[in-house]
């Protein structure tokens, strides 16, 4: 949204973001196939195959945890296709203390 501020200048406001203090569910699509044995490396997130791609789905506690998860995908050497927020649904959580992927994921 573009609007004028109190001084007559134009400013661009971004649409409001979801509450960043709340965990969000994401689906990460990578090119190639991983089997379910990789779930431990992704801290219990759900791994499913979709054609020639792999979907890694689960809830992460914050943006730092999401970046840690993406770092693990990068370390696989498999091309990243997409990262999409998804509605929370079936149990697709990581194994952090509260059942969610923790921010410490990127530290390993």
C-alpha positions as CSV (number, residue, x, y, z in Angstrom):
1,X,0.0,0.0,0.0
2,X,1.4,3.4,-0.9
3,X,0.2,6.4,1.1
4,X,1.2,9.9,2.0
5,X,2.8,10.5,5.4
6,X,2.1,13.6,7.5
7,X,4.7,15.6,5.6
8,X,3.2,15.1,2.2
9,X,5.8,12.5,1.1
10,X,4.9,9.2,-0.3
11,X,5.7,6.1,1.7
12,X,5.2,2.5,1.1
13,X,3.7,0.3,3.8
14,X,4.0,-3.4,3.7
15,X,1.0,-5.5,4.3
16,X,0.8,-6.7,8.0
17,X,2.8,-9.9,8.6
18,X,1.5,-12.7,10.7
19,X,2.4,-12.6,14.3
20,X,6.0,-13.5,14.3
21,X,5.9,-14.8,17.9
22,X,3.6,-17.6,16.8
23,X,4.9,-20.8,15.2
24,X,4.1,-21.2,11.6
25,X,3.8,-24.3,9.4
26,X,5.8,-24.4,6.1
27,X,6.1,-26.8,3.2
28,X,9.5,-26.9,1.6
29,X,9.8,-28.5,-1.8
30,X,13.1,-29.8,-3.0
31,X,14.0,-31.4,-6.3
32,X,14.9,-35.1,-5.9
33,X,13.7,-37.8,-3.5
34,X,14.6,-38.3,0.2
35,X,13.1,-41.2,2.1
36,X,11.6,-41.1,5.5
37,X,14.9,-41.9,7.2
38,X,15.9,-38.3,6.7
39,X,13.1,-37.2,9.1
40,X,15.5,-37.5,12.1
41,X,17.9,-35.1,10.4
42,X,15.0,-32.7,9.9
43,X,14.0,-33.2,13.5
44,X,10.9,-35.2,12.8
45,X,9.3,-33.0,10.2
46,X,7.1,-34.9,7.7
47,X,8.8,-36.0,4.5
48,X,6.6,-37.0,1.6
49,X,7.3,-37.7,-2.1
50,X,5.5,-35.8,-4.8
51,X,6.5,-37.0,-8.2
52,X,10.2,-36.4,-8.5
53,X,10.2,-33.9,-5.6
54,X,10.3,-34.2,-1.8
55,X,8.1,-32.2,0.4
56,X,9.3,-31.4,3.9
57,X,6.4,-30.1,6.0
58,X,6.2,-28.9,9.6
59,X,5.9,-26.2,12.1
60,X,8.8,-23.9,13.0
61,X,8.9,-21.7,16.0
62,X,10.4,-18.6,14.3
63,X,12.3,-17.2,11.3
64,X,15.6,-18.3,12.7
65,X,14.4,-21.9,12.9
66,X,13.2,-21.6,9.3
67,X,16.6,-20.4,8.1
68,X,18.2,-23.2,10.0
69,X,16.0,-25.7,8.2
70,X,16.8,-24.1,4.8
71,X,20.5,-24.4,5.7
72,X,20.0,-28.1,6.1
73,X,18.3,-28.3,2.7
74,X,21.3,-26.4,1.2
75,X,23.7,-28.8,2.8
76,X,22.0,-31.7,1.0
77,X,23.0,-30.2,-2.3
78,X,19.5,-30.7,-3.7
79,X,17.9,-27.8,-5.5
80,X,15.3,-25.8,-3.5
81,X,12.1,-25.5,-5.5
82,X,9.8,-23.5,-3.1
83,X,9.1,-22.6,0.5
84,X,5.4,-21.9,1.3
85,X,3.5,-21.2,4.5
86,X,0.7,-23.7,5.0
87,X,-2.2,-24.1,7.3
88,X,-1.5,-26.1,10.4
89,X,-3.0,-29.5,10.1
90,X,-2.0,-33.1,10.9
91,X,0.9,-33.7,13.3
92,X,3.8,-32.5,11.2
93,X,5.9,-31.0,14.0
94,X,9.6,-31.1,14.7
95,X,10.9,-32.7,17.9
96,X,11.9,-29.6,19.9
97,X,10.8,-29.6,23.5
98,X,7.4,-28.2,22.7
99,X,7.1,-30.4,19.6
100,X,8.3,-27.7,17.2
101,X,11.5,-27.1,15.4
102,X,13.7,-24.9,17.6
103,X,15.9,-22.0,16.5
104,X,19.0,-24.0,17.3
105,X,18.5,-26.1,14.1
106,X,20.9,-23.8,12.2
107,X,23.6,-24.3,14.8
108,X,24.5,-27.9,13.9
